[in-house]
């Protein structure tokens, strides 16, 4: 019964043009520039954080060598932030 009700339904396929008539031709440029800047800035911040955390771990290794493994977490988290930037670029 469920499938028989859809057998008589004739759909007309149309193209989706809603919203295109009001947008200027240069509007996608800003969308792509925003996505690119999101990727660039997120990965630059991730690299900067990895560098600063790496310097901190090196100083920690000189001062207190037993605590180096505990301080690896900021380096990993800085790399994760770069991956989050790539996810936002895709969205």
Buried (B, 14 or more C-beta within 10 A) or exposed (E): EEEEEEEEEEEEEEEEEEEEEEEEEEEEEEEEEEBEEBBEEBBEBBEEBBEEBBEEBEEBEEEEEEEEEEBEEBBEEBBEBBEEBEEEBEE
